[in-house]
Structure formats: structure tokens, C-alpha cells
Amino acid sequence: MHIQNKMLINGEWVDALDGATIEVLNPHDGSLITEVAEAKVADVDRAVAAAKAAYPAWGAMQASERGRLLLKLADRIEECADELAALESLDTGHPIRDTRNLDVQRTAYCFRYFGGMADKLEGTVVPVEPGFLNYTQREPIGVVGQIVPWNFPLMFTSWKMAPALAAGNAIVIKPAELTPLTTLRIAELMMEVGFPPGVVNVVVGYGSTAGARLADHEDVGKIAFTGSTQTGQSIVRASAGNLKKVQLELGGKGANIIFEDADIQKAVGGSAWAIFHNQGQACIAGSRIIIHESIADEFLDKFVALAKSIRLGPPDRTDTEMGPLTSRMHQERVLAYCDIARDEGAEILLGGKVPSDPELANGCYVEPTIVRAKATDRVAQEEVFGPFVTVLTFKDDGEALAIANGTEYGLGSGLWTKDISRAHRFARDMNAGMVWINCYKRVNPGSPFGGVGKSGYGREMGFEVMREYTQVKSVWVNVDAQIPPFYTR
Ligand code: NAD
């Protein structure tokens, strides 16, 4: 397997100016995979300067040509699917069946979607006073800084890069320090298919140094950030210097409401996918099951049985359904929430500990965990970001809605019912950027993705994201208007 461990600046693979490196560890057994060049402030400055120099030609390039490069990249990603999937599994701990069948496919799909979008960014003609023509055009921002978390590094690289490049921006992307390998590999493929030097720059570094520098850099016109709410807040503060645009995809505490008329079998499977896929390390995880009290016992019997049967194992094994969490620190954080649940008097119906299998003893594994709690408990309010689901019960629709809307977050949410009117009423009333009815955690490059409240602002995907990566210019033309002379002398 080929592993790139330098940073990409102006089309060249380089070491850090001070030679610093970051260790990248295998979450399955804690072993060292590689050391990658660690970008500090001076390295980020070099990358931003390269992007600034590359931007004018890239922004002025015919849009269909930018699109063509993105389409070529999508093809190349599919050709390298096995290798990319293996690399992502190694770096993150995601089971290979998911990285192969979901992450890589979705990554290629995203680059292809926005490759097709590049030359479809039309302006408008605005009906104004007779004699004038007023039209708008969407222009790129210039240099865009992109900061990505560790939970879906490959897929999020495409979510960030594809629309920004299609719109004509040059980018400096900072993958998470824990999981930089597939972003670096994608950048290699980009160089191979012919992206001009400087249009894409990749700097791996810590948030407090490299990330913070991108956020406060005067030559960066926009930051697109995915990560925790706390970091999002510090990015907003850092952006004030040059008033850069900021787009924030932050944390979540997804409500997953199951009504008494739901198809229980489908709700059980869908709810397990909602929380246990990717070991629950998803901002849109359905981490709060909110269930009608009349069906809670029946649902929980089936749900606990299903969760018990999930196969935990090494990520490279094709029958593994749940791998390790992505880092030791995160494993400890999730286990600490299991202790908090016990302290709060919540009932742990399953899990709450590391698996006993000796083969997994050195890895960052946590068993699927199901906890029955109260809506006000910390475990029902705070994002755990692991295979940890809190179950809450309700008596009527009003209570279900109050519980669903009762956190500071508002990202993904879902509901299971056969009552069409109730489904749409809840879709309208739920405080969330995304609502899934009789399904959960569906994403598609055409469908806007993002949240409200402390889950952030701005949208990824769809046409919405093209607005985020462009700014509007309004142009006035005097065709044959007689302008009254305000100054007659
Ligand atoms: P994090 O905020 O610690 O780190 C995310 C990224 O920000 C990393 O690249 C990190 O190096 C960088 N960073 C850290 N401090 C920084 C600073 N001061 N300035 C600039 N950059 C900085 O988050 P995490 O723990 O890596 O990721 C998990 C979080 O991400 C969860 O809260 C999760 O909900 C959220 N998330 C949100 C979405 C979404 O689309 N809304 C998607 C995935 C993950």
C-alpha cells in the first residue's frame, strides 16, 4: 500500500520547514503506521501563498475545464477503490465493507456530481427600471481554507474540495491530525490527473497551530469547517480580522422518534444503522431514540438483540460490522460517558465497556452501548460521538416533539410512522437541518446538508453549497435610460 507522508504545497511534496512530524497510529492495535510532515504557521503561510498565486488562472479557467478535471478524478478514485478503502480502514478503523462500499463510492460520486455542476452556475437577470439591464453573476471567493475532522476523512475531503474547486476557488485543506492519509492520497491522484500546482494544497497539522493559522489568515477569504461546536466558535472569533466567510458543520444529538404505529422491524434496523454505523462517530448519528412508551419494551427486546449480534472485529476483515473507535483518546471519552450514565442512574441495557475478545485488547474498541435515561441527563444532552445510544420514552406527540427539540443542537433527525400527516407535521416542527422519514442518515451530493443552532450554519452539498463557495456581483447597465439630472448646473 502506497502511503504519502509529506505535505502538498504548490504541486510539490515537501517536508515541514522545521522538519516536524506527527505520528499516525493504527486504531486496531495502536501500532505506528507512519509519520507525516507537521505543518506549523510558516508552512500554512507557504500553502496560502501558493493558493493565492494559483487562484487567478484557476478562477478564470473555463468552468467546464475545471469540471473535466473533477470528473477525471472521480474516475481515478474508482480505479483506486480497493487501495483507498484499505487505507481509510487502516487509518480510521472503519470496517472495510463500509469504506469499500460506501465511503469510496460516495467520494467518487461527490467529485463527479460537482464536476458536472462546475459549468451550471448561472446568474440572473433582475427586472429593474426600464432602460436598465441588471444582471448578477456568481464569482469564486479566492483562497478557501478547509478544516476536516477525523470521522469520515475521505468522504469529507470530497465534500469540501469538490464544490470549492468547481466554483473556481483555490484551496488549502487541513485534514485532522489523526487521519490524514486518504486526503494526501486523493491529492496525489489530483496531481496525476492534471490539477495545476497551487490550486490544491494539503497541510497536516494540529488545530491549535495550523488550523488556527488558516482561520486567522488575512489572505484566506473563507473557512469551511467540520468539527466540534467549541472549535467552530473559536474559528468564528479568529475569522473576524479580515471578516472572512465561515461555514460551520458542527456537532449533533440526533433525535430518532419511533411512534406507536411504526413498522417496528424497519425501525429496529434503521435505528441500529443510525447509531452503530462507523461506531457512532457521525455528527448525524441517531443518538437519541425517542420511543412511544406502548412499544418501548417490544422495540428494545429486538433492538438489544440486534445490537448484541453486531460483529466487532479488525477493520480489514470483510465480515466485521463494527471496528475500533478512531483514537485512544476518543475511546476513553466514550467510556467516560458510560461512567457518567452509571453515575446519573441511567440503566445500561447493553455494553458500556470494552469487548473481552483478546484479539481486540490493544485496540480502541467499545461495545455497542444502549442506555435508558431521562431527557435531562447529560447522556441525553451531550454529544458522545460513539456507539452509544440513549433511549427516552414519551406518552404523546407533544412530549415527543419537546424531547426531540430539547437540546442545543439541530442537525439530523428522523421519525418512524405510517401517519403521513404526522410525519410532515414533525418534519415541519423539528428543530433540525435534516429530517428523515422512515429512514435515517441518508446523504446525497444533491441534497443540502447542515444544521441549525449549535450544529452550525451554512450548507454542504447540492446547489446550496455553490452559493457558499461564491459571492454575488450585481452589474448595472444603462441601455437607453434617461437619468434625471440631479445636479443641473
Ligand atoms: P475538532 O473540532 O476537535 O477538530 C476538527 C478539526 O478542527 C481538526 O482538523 C482539528 O485539527 C481542527 N481544529 C482543532 N482546533 C482548532 C482551532 N482552534 N482552529 C482551527 N482548527 C482547529 O473535532 P473532532 O473531535 O475532530 O471531530 C468530531 C466533531 O466533529 C464532533 O463534534 C462532530 O459532531 C463534528 N462533526 C460534524 C459534522 C457535520 O457535518 N456537522 C460532521 C462530522 C463531524
Boltz pocket constraint, residues with backbone or C-beta under 6 A from the ligand:
constraints:
  - pocket:
      binder: B
      contacts: [[A, 147], [A, 148], [A, 149], [A, 150], [A, 151], [A, 174], [A, 175], [A, 176], [A, 177], [A, 205], [A, 206], [A, 207], [A, 208], [A, 210], [A, 211], [A, 212], [A, 213], [A, 215], [A, 226], [A, 227], [A, 228], [A, 229], [A, 231], [A, 232], [A, 234], [A, 235], [A, 248], [A, 249], [A, 250], [A, 251], [A, 252], [A, 282], [A, 283], [A, 284], [A, 383], [A, 385], [A, 411], [A, 450], [A, 451], [A, 455], [A, 456]]
      max_distance: 6.0
